Amino acid sequence: MIRKVLLSTLVILSVQQVSAQYRTGYEELYDSDTVRSLKEHVSFLSSALLEGRKAGSEGEMLAAEYLGKALEESGAELITPLKGEVFGVKSDGDTLTSRNVAAVFQGWDPALSDEYIVVGARMDNLGTDSLTVNGEKTGRIYSGANGNASGVAMLIELARKLSTARLQMRRSVVLVGFGASREGFAGSWYFLNRSFPSPEKIDAMVELEGLGLDRLSVYTSSNEDMSAIARSLKSELLPIQAELTTIESYPGDHIVFYDKEIPSAVFTSGRYAEHDSERDKFSILDFDTMERSLEYVFSYVLKLSSGEKPSFHPLPKKEIPAGMVSWNDCDQKPVFLNSPDPSAFLEKWVYPYLKYPKYALDNGIQGRVIVDFVIDEKGNVVDVRIGRSVHTALDEEALRVVSASPKWRPGRHRGKKVKVLLSIPVEFRLDKGKGSLGINGYKIK
């Protein structure tokens, strides 16, 4: 009991202390109430006290309690305990304890109030680790300010906005903080398969992931109904417009909903250089853009809640050659440098060694090249091909770097090592406004 009281006291004290992180001079005097609130949320969620919010840790529990209190204060009805609904996850032979936090705003229309729009954000991140520098060990905290303290902060402020718009919501809106997302999306799986009483009544899902940078995009798995809502918002006087993208920036909890044939949309700032590093800190966030993005997400959710039920339109399946297994069908996915996440391959190999072709640079050519390749039973990268071309110069450079990949740990299916087909997006982006060249935030010399 004393320990629980102490932890709650630490939460209150920490919010007071970390909220001072962004107070430099008089700049806070010009912040709107929403920006101040977003800063306060991110300050706490990415603070050292939470130690990177690793799944099953006290830091994740404190994040869950913080979110639960905020949702309750917004006027939403909690459908889990204040500190979250606990579930177990097997990880590396052990069982860790994580939790989901969920609350609901009931829709006003009796005919639709038992249908639901789910808006979710992952609460957990990578936690901590240590490395040796000059013979001495030093600890590192993966604060995850953008990934995904920013998404949880947006979820809280979205709840406050929805509390003032209840007469516009025909369907009910469920707000969820998912635990153990970094453990195979365990929280969202538990929510859909064990916790939520009527998953068949969920009409759509919206995910908030990494929303702290100076841009906004929405990924709808090419679902025409979900994309149509984004296009309809172009006629409204919103402070920002989301770019409709066909490329998934990072795997997320929406995948679990998609597998249940629930239409989904992911709002994000997109890929960024500090992802999954200790440099993902409060200082990299653009809170003014976050506030504008919040207005867009709010409008999108209201459209979902009040409009026609979106239909599920599955993505066309890529034909898998005989003798191969798709990435998603692997029992054990291939691993690159100890990570089963394809983004590790992009960040630790592709982007550090990619060079912007001079011809493309001189002629302002940019875009996303889709590269298909196979990881064979020995972990070699073979059969590297262009899945979607932008320009020969960019295609050739993407092929060069992917083809030179070091070995992976092979994937397995039904206990056997198999050939695995994988597609990745390689982005070439010219940041002319700032007078520099960048590929997903990496400066190229």
Summary of the structure (lengths in Angstrom):
residues: 445
radius of gyration: 21.9
end to end distance: 56.6
largest distance: 66.9
contacts: 1513
relative contact order: 0.10
helix: 38%
strand: 27%
